Amino acid sequence: MNFIKKNIDTIVIVFLMGFLISDFVTSLVFKLAPKSFYRYSGMLKLLFEAIMVGMIIVHFKKPFRTFWFIVAFTISFIISQFLLQESGYDFMTQLSSGNIYFFNRYMYVLIFILFVKTVPLQKETYEKIYRYFEYFLYINTIALLVGYIFHVEVFRSYEYTTRFGVSGFFSKPGEASYMYMIAIIVNYYLWISKNTKTYLFKLLFFIACSLCLGQKKMMLFLLLLSIIHLVHYNRFKKIFRILLPLGFIVFLFFKDAIIRALLSRSPFWTMIYEESGLVSTIFSYRDQLLLKAIDYIDENWSFLNYIFGGLDFDKYKVEFEFIDLYIFLGFAGIVYYLYVVSSYLNGGNFLKRNLIIIAFITSLISGGLILNVTAAILLYVVAKYIMLPKNGAQV
């Protein structure tokens, strides 16, 4: 442990960057040889988790509030598992791909928060983490271009389909969206707070890359970011504070025509709109997953389930983050969500809070932010240690 303690900053950097690389390797091996072992990313994350837990135990001095929340959530999760209605509970299956697996993914960011509180890292470490993360995104641009120009399926967001999108080295387009959101948030924040053109150019670059992903959640995030900018951070903000509500009213009256005009650019989404309607098109069938989960809850849940949750999460998750946490952990899931969000927002100024909030608003209707270990950790790193108020100014 002494060796780990002396080199903990380097170890953290290596593991977090390793997450990005191993995610791609895992996806590549799975696509090329699906019957072979491919969960290299999971093994790496488990190893880092074991190191964090070991360091927390060795250097534990006082029970931070995060520690008690982890204990409480764990107890609530155990109770929820006793309330499961499914027969034949297989512990190994639950551990590798079932409820225990998903619970550990949710707890991962809290373990990381407790770890950096127990074993403080140098400020330069966080700056290096974000700098190397940006380097990875620059390299990923090459993969985006190769995937788009040469139609390399392994670099496309939805391989072997007609749907547009390239995600490069990222194994999942949803994960890639949150990675680019993080880069956009940081560079927008630094551009507004420092008024430096370098950050503006980087911001525009990452926005352009994010549009190549073909993700509706990315469009929603950029729309929310545009609203924040127009209302708070441009010279005509007073005018836009009047025009935006009027524009929203116009949209409500002509939404069908507007949506049809937008969807007409994509045969894929036009087909879904005509077959399943507007709601399924906007939410990518998540509304139907929600109805499926509601039907299961109505038929199988007891009174205690409504308090503690409890179902086969992999089978019934909706991918609306807040709803998923409730059906998985009950009221403890609601507390978990509020605690995690507050952990990101604490110590922030007005601008930073708005940027973090729109990322979580995006995840509310698309899911996957907190459940994605790498994205959740990187967002925490930039929120707490990169996006720092300039001289305490409230920008």
C-alpha positions, 0 to 999 in steps of 0.5 A: 500500500505504501507504493500505491500511496506514493504513486497514487496520482499516476495510478489514477491517471493511468486507470482513467485513461485506460478506461477510455482505451479498454472500452474500445478494445472491449467493443472491438473484440466483442464485434470481431469475436463475440464468443471469446472473452471481451470484458477487458474494460470491466476487469480494469474497472474492478481492479481500480475499484479494489484499489480505491476500496483498499486505500479507503480502508487503510486511510480511513480516519473519519466517516465522511457523509458519502460513506454513510450514504453508501452504507444506506444505499447498500442496505436498501439494495439488499432489501430490494433483492429479497423483494424480487418476484422472479424465481431462481435467483442466480448470484453469479448471473446477478454479479456478472450482468444482473442487479448486483452488476448494475448496483456496483456501477451506480455505486462506483462514482460514490466510491470514487468521491469517497476515495478522493476525499480520503486520499486527496490527489494533487490539483495537477492530477485533475488537470492532467486527467482532463488534458489527456481526456481532451487529447483522446477526443482529438485522436477520436476525431480521426476515427470519426472522419475515417468512419464517416468517409470510408463507412468503417462499421466499427467506428459508426454509431449504429453499425450495419444500419442506415441510421446516421452517426459515427462515434469513433473509438467509443464503444457506445454512441450514448457514452460518446455523447456524454464525453463530448458534453463534458468537453463542451461544458468545460470549454464553454465555461472557460470561454465565458469566464476567461473570454479567451478565443482559444476556448471558443475555437475548442468549443466549436470544434467539440460541438462539430464533432458531437453533431457527427454522433447522430444522437438526439440527446446531443441535440437536446443538450446543445439546444439547452446550452443555446438557451442558456447562452441566449438568455444569460451570456450575449449582448441581446439577452433581454430581447431573447428573454422575450423571443424564446417564450414566443418561439415556444408558443409558436412551436406548440401550435405548429409542432407537427409541421416543424417535426415532420420537416426536421424528420424528413431529413432522416428516412430512419426517423421518418419511418419511426414517426409514421409507425409509432408516433411522435413520443416514441420518435422523441424518446426512441421507444423508451415510452414503450419500455416505461409502459412495460415496466409499469405493467410489471409493477402493477402485477407484481409489486407489494407495498414494500416494493414501492419503498425499496424497489426491486425488479430485474433491472436489465430486463425492465430498465427504462433509460429515464435516469430518475425513473430507473433509480426509483424502480431499482432502489425505491425511495433510496434511489431518489435520495441517491440521485439527489445526493449525486447531483448535489455532489456535482453542484456543491461549490459551483457558481451560477454558470457552472451549476447551469451547465451541470444541470442541463447535462443531468436534464439530458440524462433524465430523458435519455439515461446512462450518465451516472450509470456510465462509470467513466463519464460520471467520474470525468464529469465529477473531476471537471465539476469539482477541480477544473471548472473553478470560479474566476476570482470567486466571480459569479459568472 
